[in-house]
């Protein structure tokens, strides 16, 4: 079973708190399990990183002449409250194309 984004939606897989929070990383390395509700985890960050898994057929349709600003496999930032979490796929989220706040790229900020 898989999810195919409809219309201007993008399917993403957000990073888990355990993957990005240094306290969780140290606790896990020490063999300590920390339980938090998913609501506490989501409230921790205002902006979240995610990997683009699939893109809907009309994403960026409202921006004629503009290139899509991300593609499958890109790491992006999105607002924490954006999108919908599918019941059958709790590790994923469906967001609108314009909910992408930025794409993570290699390099320095001097050349932006």
Backbone torsions as a table, in degrees:
resi	resn	phi	psi	omega
1	UNK	NA	141.7	178.2
2	UNK	-145.7	167.5	178.6
3	UNK	-112.3	127.6	174.5
4	UNK	-108.5	117.1	-178.8
5	UNK	-60.6	139.3	179.0
6	UNK	-100.4	142.7	175.0
7	UNK	59.0	-131.0	-175.0
8	UNK	-87.7	22.1	-177.0
9	UNK	-89.4	156.9	176.8
10	UNK	-128.5	132.2	175.8
11	UNK	-91.5	125.2	-179.4
12	UNK	-127.3	159.9	173.7
13	UNK	-119.0	100.5	-179.6
14	UNK	-64.6	150.5	173.8
15	UNK	-65.9	146.2	176.8
16	UNK	-85.6	150.1	-178.8
17	UNK	-56.4	-37.3	-179.9
18	UNK	-62.4	-24.5	-177.9
19	UNK	-83.6	-22.8	-172.7
20	UNK	-118.6	-20.7	-176.7
21	UNK	-88.5	123.2	-177.3
22	UNK	-62.9	-31.9	178.9
23	UNK	-66.3	-44.8	177.6
24	UNK	-63.4	-39.4	179.6
25	UNK	-62.1	-46.2	-179.4
26	UNK	-65.7	-41.5	179.5
27	UNK	-63.3	-43.2	179.7
28	UNK	-63.8	-41.0	178.9
29	UNK	-63.6	-30.6	179.2
30	UNK	-86.5	-1.3	179.0
31	UNK	84.1	15.7	179.7
32	UNK	-97.7	128.6	177.3
33	UNK	-96.4	127.6	177.7
34	UNK	-111.9	120.8	179.0
35	UNK	-96.8	128.1	173.3
36	UNK	-133.7	147.0	174.3
37	UNK	-69.8	156.9	-180.0
38	UNK	-63.2	-27.8	178.5
39	UNK	-65.9	-42.7	177.9
40	UNK	-64.1	-41.1	178.6
41	UNK	-60.5	-44.5	-178.2
42	UNK	-68.7	-34.1	-178.7
43	UNK	-72.2	-14.4	-175.3
44	UNK	-65.6	-35.3	-174.8
45	UNK	-123.4	138.0	176.5
46	UNK	-80.1	-32.7	178.5
47	UNK	-125.7	139.2	-174.7
48	UNK	-123.2	145.5	174.4
49	UNK	-91.6	148.4	179.3
50	UNK	-153.7	163.2	175.1
51	UNK	-104.7	133.9	177.8
52	UNK	-76.0	123.1	-177.5
53	UNK	-101.9	-34.5	-179.9
54	UNK	-161.0	156.2	-177.1
55	UNK	-130.1	134.7	179.5
56	UNK	-66.3	159.4	-173.1
57	UNK	-66.6	-25.4	-179.6
58	UNK	-115.9	22.4	175.6
59	UNK	-59.6	138.4	-178.3
60	UNK	67.7	13.6	178.4
61	UNK	-63.9	-29.2	179.7
62	UNK	-77.6	-1.4	-178.0
63	UNK	-121.9	69.6	-175.6
64	UNK	-60.7	138.3	178.6
65	UNK	82.9	-6.1	179.5
66	UNK	-96.4	141.1	174.7
67	UNK	-74.9	144.9	173.4
68	UNK	-57.1	138.3	-175.9
69	UNK	-90.4	2.0	170.7
70	UNK	-154.4	164.2	-180.0
71	UNK	-137.8	169.4	178.9
72	UNK	-57.7	131.9	-179.9
73	UNK	99.4	-17.7	178.8
74	UNK	-69.7	149.9	171.5
75	UNK	-96.4	128.3	-175.8
76	UNK	-126.4	166.9	168.0
77	UNK	-109.7	142.2	175.9
78	UNK	-144.3	156.5	179.3
79	UNK	-67.9	141.2	-171.8
80	UNK	-60.6	-28.3	-177.6
81	UNK	-96.2	4.3	-178.4
82	UNK	-73.3	145.4	168.3
83	UNK	84.4	-168.8	-172.5
84	UNK	-133.3	136.6	177.4
85	UNK	-99.0	112.1	-179.3
86	UNK	-64.1	135.5	-177.9
87	UNK	-56.4	-41.9	-177.5
88	UNK	-80.4	-11.1	-176.9
89	UNK	-134.0	70.1	-173.4
90	UNK	-66.6	-15.9	178.6
91	UNK	-86.0	-0.1	-177.7
92	UNK	-120.7	167.4	177.4
93	UNK	-146.9	142.9	174.4
94	UNK	-102.4	122.5	179.3
95	UNK	-125.4	161.6	174.6
96	UNK	-77.4	154.5	-179.8
97	UNK	-56.7	-35.6	-178.6
98	UNK	-84.3	4.4	172.2
99	UNK	-84.3	-6.7	176.3
100	UNK	-74.0	119.5	-177.6
101	UNK	-90.6	-26.3	-179.8
102	UNK	-176.8	160.5	178.4
103	UNK	-113.8	132.5	179.8
104	UNK	-79.6	124.2	179.1
105	UNK	-129.7	156.5	176.0
106	UNK	-74.0	151.7	176.8
107	UNK	123.7	-178.7	-178.8
108	UNK	-107.9	167.2	-177.5
109	UNK	-78.8	-14.5	-178.9
110	UNK	-65.7	-24.0	-176.7
111	UNK	-100.6	17.5	-177.4
112	UNK	-74.9	NA	NA
